Amino acid sequence: MFDAVIVAGASSSRLGDIDKAMLVVGSSPLLARAVDAAADASTVVVVGPRRDVEFDVVWCAEEPAGGGPVAAFAAGLSRTSAEVVLLLAADLPFVAGAVAPLLASASRGDVAVLVDEAGRVNYLASAWQRSAAVRALGSVSSAGRSMRSLFDGLSIVPVSDTGGWGVDCDTWGAVAAARARADIDLK
């Protein structure tokens, strides 16, 4: 049993301040793809503005508004109860493939986190032991803090990103590449 927190902020400055979570990749908005990836969760919390979508999720906002991913994780975590909490960013169109390996690895440490072939850690594709998340969030001021700061002193289990699951859509070039990959996947 696990719960999920999906960080889905309002806009992206690198994409001209559009609502990135609602960009369509393949046949679905990015937010829908993230919610689908967490479909087996007991509770799915989406942290960000409520959108006009047909998801069975709990909506909440970070404090302060625009406080960043650490503040969003704190807000979402407070609305979950499972001992394992999956944390995903809404802009990861292929993250569904990472969910099972992250969850399977979570019991081996405080947090399991996706790491690509170049060694880049994707802090917003992780599975946390609740006690570790509460401890980490209690040790830092959440507004404006980096996700990396939460990992200090924790037992971290790296999960190899063998499928390019952590590819994000932070630029128009990345969005175009994700759409091309999704189109190939649909064929």
Buried (B, 14 or more C-beta within 10 A) or exposed (E): EBBBBBBBBBBBEEBEEEBBBBBBBBEBBBBBBBBEBBEEBEBBBBBBBEBEBEBEBBBBBBEEEEBBBBBBBBBBBBBBEBBBBBBBBBBBBBBBBBBEBBBEBBEEBBBBBBBBEEEEBBBBBBBBBBEBBBBBBEEBEBBEBEBEBBBEEBEBBEBEBEEEBBBBBBEEEBBEBBBEBBEEEEE
